[in-house]
């Protein structure tokens, strides 16, 4: 799988812009590239409120599977009260 050059986060950033604009098809096109390129900020897709509108789309669950993450949003909970 191809890796993104160091510091290149354009696919995730473009996906974020399209998600904000509620352009779901374009957002998923960029986010799929983000995951395929293994951009370091791909993990923010799961927890960022910016992507909340995408979470009901089946493509969101597919992205989470590709990253081996659960599809439910929210930060990981630790043992701290």
N, C-alpha and C positions, 0 to 999 in steps of 0.2 A: 504494500500500500504506500502511495506517495505521501511524503511529509511536506508540510509547508515550510518554506525557508524561514530561518530564525527571524522573529519579529513580524512576520507577515500574518496579519489577522484580518485581512480584508473580507474573506468569505463570511466569517462570523459577524463582523461589523455591518456588512451589507444585509445579512439576514436580520439583524437587529433593527435596522432602519425600516425594512419592509414589514416586519412584525409590528412596529410602532404605527406604521401607516395602514395596518390591517390588510395588507396585500399578501394573503396567505400563500398563494402559489409561488410568488417570487421569494418570499421568506424561506419556504421549504427548499427551493432550489439552492439558495445560498447556504442554508444550514446543512444540507446534505453534503455540499462541497466542504464546508467547515469540518464536518466529522470525517469525511474521506481523507482530507489533508491532515487530519489529527492536529488541528490548531489548538494551542494550549488553552484557549478560553472556551472551547466547545462545552466543557462541563458546566458553564454558566447557563446553558440552555435549560437545564432542569429546574434551577432555583430562581432564576431571574423573573421578576414580575413583568418584564418587557415581553416575555413569551407566553404569558398566561392565556391570551386569546387563542394560541395554537394548541393548547393541551387537549382540547376535545377532538382534534383532527387525528385520524388513524396514523397519519404520517409522523406525528409526534411520538407515538409509542414505538414506531419503527426506528426512529432516531435513537431513542433511549436504548432499545435492544442492540443497536449497532455499537453503542458506547458501553454496553453491559451494565446499564444503570436501571433502577426501577423507574417506572413512568410517573409515579406519584411525586408531586413537587414538595419542596420543603427541605430545609437543612437537615442534615443527619443529626440525630439526637444522641447525646452521650449520656454517661452515667451521672452527670452533675445535676443537682436539684435546681 
